[in-house]
Amino acid sequence: VGGRVGGGQVLLMFPRVLLLCSSGRFQNLQGKSECKLCPEGYKQTTKGSSICEACDKGQVQPLAGNTTCSECDAGKFAPEKNESSCKLCPVGYKQIAKGSSSCEACDKGQVQPFQGNATCFDCDAGKFAPDKNATSCKQCPVGYKQTSKGSSSCEACDKGTFANMTGLTYCFSCRAGQFADKKGLESALIAVQGNSASLPPVVAHNVQQGLMPLKMARSS
């Protein structure tokens, strides 16, 4: 065969034949007798090529000598070109679509404690997630409640109610002889008989039992 052997071609000596490199292979040098495999992270669909093409973002090729790249599954991503493997979405993130180059942060009120997931979980009632990309829900503090799932905050107990535990979905109503004159109280106050002073339950109990003078209770 006369002339020079160009890129993407190889010259066989016996018999002396000029051949094109098959798809998935390439040859960037002249006068060579063998084609090279496209490396990991690359592909080549056409014959007679002198180069290989990098896999796009969101796609990978873990093996050498291939003609195509594969999309990353949901819950995974490939942030750069010519990647050989997909990465798992980190905790606090999700990716529902295939072939993605990034992951999406979980919204407020949602969490994802595991890697490589396609969705985020709503916080249960009585819990909340105030920030994006959270990995766990927080319990509503004392004095607060949350009746809905997927919430980013909790609601203060109304006047006349209280919440003495964390993670509640409702507030307790004051019973007879009790009152709550402010929002967000963790315990009800006890009305001292014959006096309108608001005293904490333990102090009021001591006054009622004669264990503490009312004057001392007011100053405590």
C-alpha positions as CSV (number, residue, x, y, z in Angstrom):
1,V,0.0,0.0,0.0
2,G,1.5,3.3,-1.0
3,G,1.5,6.6,0.9
4,R,1.5,7.2,4.6
5,V,-0.7,5.4,7.1
6,G,-2.9,8.1,8.8
7,G,-4.5,8.3,12.2
8,G,-7.3,5.8,12.9
9,Q,-5.7,3.3,10.6
10,V,-3.3,0.4,11.1
11,L,-1.0,-1.4,8.6
12,L,-1.0,-5.2,8.8
13,M,2.3,-6.7,7.4
14,F,1.1,-10.1,6.5
15,P,-0.9,-9.7,4.4
16,R,-0.1,-6.1,3.8
17,V,-3.5,-4.6,4.3
18,L,-4.6,-1.2,5.6
19,L,-7.4,-1.5,8.2
20,L,-9.6,1.0,10.0
21,C,-9.6,0.9,13.8
22,S,-12.9,-0.6,15.0
23,S,-15.3,1.4,17.2
24,G,-14.2,1.5,20.8
25,R,-10.6,1.8,19.6
26,F,-8.3,4.5,18.2
27,Q,-4.8,5.1,16.9
28,N,-3.4,8.6,17.0
29,L,0.0,7.8,15.6
30,Q,1.0,6.9,12.0
31,G,2.5,3.7,10.8
32,K,1.3,1.5,13.7
33,S,0.1,-2.0,13.4
34,E,-2.3,-2.1,16.4
35,C,-5.2,0.0,17.6
36,K,-5.5,1.2,21.1
37,L,-8.5,0.7,23.4
38,C,-10.4,3.8,24.3
39,P,-9.6,4.3,28.1
40,E,-12.0,4.2,30.9
41,G,-14.3,7.3,30.9
42,Y,-14.2,7.5,27.1
43,K,-16.1,6.1,24.1
44,Q,-15.8,6.0,20.4
45,T,-18.8,5.0,18.2
46,T,-17.2,5.3,14.8
47,K,-14.5,3.3,13.0
48,G,-11.2,4.7,11.9
49,S,-10.9,7.2,14.7
50,S,-7.7,8.9,15.9
51,I,-9.2,10.0,19.2
52,C,-11.9,8.9,21.7
53,E,-14.7,11.1,23.1
54,A,-15.0,11.8,26.8
55,C,-18.2,10.7,28.5
56,D,-20.5,13.6,29.3
57,K,-21.3,14.7,32.8
58,G,-23.8,12.4,34.3
59,Q,-22.4,9.5,32.3
60,V,-19.6,7.0,33.0
61,Q,-17.7,4.2,31.3
62,P,-15.9,1.8,33.8
63,L,-14.3,-0.3,31.0
64,A,-11.8,0.3,28.3
65,G,-12.6,-0.2,24.6
66,N,-16.3,0.7,24.6
67,T,-18.6,2.5,22.1
68,T,-21.0,4.1,24.6
69,C,-21.2,5.6,28.0
70,S,-23.8,4.7,30.7
71,E,-26.1,7.1,32.6
72,C,-25.8,7.3,36.3
73,D,-28.7,5.7,38.1
74,A,-31.1,7.8,40.3
75,G,-29.4,8.6,43.6
76,K,-26.0,8.9,41.9
77,F,-24.2,11.5,39.9
78,A,-21.0,12.2,37.8
79,P,-19.9,15.8,38.2
80,E,-17.1,15.8,35.6
81,K,-16.5,14.5,32.1
82,N,-14.6,11.3,31.4
83,E,-15.7,9.7,34.7
84,S,-15.3,6.0,35.2
85,S,-17.8,5.5,38.0
86,C,-20.8,7.3,39.5
87,K,-20.7,8.9,42.9
88,L,-23.4,8.4,45.5
89,C,-25.5,11.4,46.5
90,P,-24.4,12.4,50.0
91,V,-26.6,12.3,53.1
92,G,-29.0,15.2,53.1
93,Y,-29.3,15.1,49.3
94,K,-31.3,13.3,46.6
95,Q,-31.5,12.8,42.8
96,I,-34.6,11.3,41.2
97,A,-33.4,11.6,37.6
98,K,-30.9,9.4,35.8
99,G,-27.8,10.8,34.0
100,S,-27.3,13.7,36.5
101,S,-24.2,15.7,37.2
102,S,-25.2,16.8,40.6
103,C,-27.6,16.1,43.5
104,E,-30.4,18.3,45.0
105,A,-30.5,19.3,48.7
106,C,-33.5,18.0,50.7
107,D,-36.0,20.8,51.3
108,K,-36.7,22.2,54.7
109,G,-39.0,19.8,56.6
110,Q,-37.3,16.8,54.8
111,V,-34.3,14.7,55.6
112,Q,-32.1,12.0,54.0
113,P,-29.9,10.0,56.5
114,F,-28.5,7.7,53.8
115,Q,-26.2,8.0,50.8
116,G,-27.3,7.3,47.2
117,N,-31.1,7.9,47.5
118,A,-33.5,9.3,44.9
119,T,-35.9,11.0,47.4
120,C,-36.0,12.7,50.8
121,F,-38.3,11.8,53.8
122,D,-40.8,14.1,55.4
123,C,-40.3,14.7,59.1
124,D,-43.1,13.1,61.2
125,A,-45.6,15.1,63.1
126,G,-44.0,16.4,66.3
127,K,-40.7,16.9,64.5
128,F,-39.1,19.5,62.1
129,A,-36.1,20.2,60.0
130,P,-35.3,24.0,59.9
131,D,-32.6,23.9,57.2
132,K,-32.0,22.3,53.8
133,N,-29.9,19.2,53.3
134,A,-30.6,17.9,56.8
135,T,-29.8,14.3,57.8
136,S,-32.2,14.0,60.8
137,C,-35.4,15.6,62.1
138,K,-35.4,17.5,65.4
139,Q,-38.1,17.1,68.0
140,C,-40.3,20.0,68.8
141,P,-39.1,21.5,72.1
142,V,-41.2,21.7,75.3
143,G,-43.9,24.4,74.9
144,Y,-44.3,23.6,71.2
145,K,-46.2,21.2,68.9
146,Q,-46.4,20.3,65.3
147,T,-49.5,18.5,63.9
148,S,-48.3,18.2,60.3
149,K,-45.6,16.1,58.5
150,G,-42.8,17.7,56.6
151,S,-42.6,20.9,58.7
152,S,-39.6,23.3,59.0
153,S,-40.8,24.7,62.4
154,C,-43.0,24.0,65.4
155,E,-45.9,26.1,66.8
156,A,-46.0,27.5,70.2
157,C,-48.8,26.2,72.5
158,D,-51.6,28.7,72.8
159,K,-52.6,30.4,76.0
160,G,-54.5,27.9,78.2
161,T,-52.4,25.0,76.9
162,F,-48.9,23.7,77.6
163,A,-46.5,21.0,76.4
164,N,-44.2,19.4,79.0
165,M,-42.5,17.0,76.7
166,T,-40.5,17.2,73.4
167,G,-41.8,15.9,70.1
168,L,-45.6,16.4,70.8
169,T,-48.2,16.8,68.1
170,Y,-50.6,18.6,70.4
171,C,-50.6,20.7,73.6
172,F,-52.3,19.8,76.9
173,S,-55.2,21.9,78.1
174,C,-55.1,23.4,81.5
175,R,-57.3,21.6,84.1
176,A,-59.4,23.2,86.7
177,G,-57.2,25.3,89.0
178,Q,-54.5,25.7,86.4
179,F,-53.9,28.4,83.8
180,A,-51.3,29.4,81.1
181,D,-51.3,33.1,80.5
182,K,-48.6,33.0,77.9
183,K,-47.9,31.1,74.7
184,G,-45.2,28.4,74.6
185,L,-45.4,27.3,78.2
186,E,-43.9,23.9,79.2
187,S,-46.1,23.6,82.2
188,A,-49.4,25.0,83.6
189,L,-49.4,27.5,86.4
190,I,-51.6,26.9,89.5
191,A,-53.8,29.6,90.8
192,V,-53.3,30.2,94.5
193,Q,-56.7,30.3,96.2
194,G,-57.7,33.8,97.2
195,N,-54.9,35.4,95.2
196,S,-54.3,36.0,91.5
197,A,-50.5,35.6,91.7
198,S,-49.1,33.3,89.0
199,L,-46.8,30.7,90.6
200,P,-44.9,27.7,89.1
201,P,-46.6,24.4,90.0
202,V,-44.0,23.3,92.6
203,V,-44.0,26.7,94.4
204,A,-47.8,26.9,94.4
205,H,-48.1,23.4,95.7
206,N,-45.8,24.3,98.6
207,V,-47.9,27.4,99.4
208,Q,-51.1,25.4,99.3
209,Q,-49.6,22.7,101.6
210,G,-48.4,25.4,104.0
211,L,-44.8,24.5,103.4
212,M,-43.9,28.1,102.1
213,P,-45.5,31.4,103.0
214,L,-47.1,33.2,100.1
215,K,-44.9,36.3,100.7
216,M,-41.8,34.1,100.3
217,A,-43.2,32.4,97.3
218,R,-43.7,35.7,95.5
219,S,-40.2,36.7,96.1
220,S,-38.7,33.4,95.0
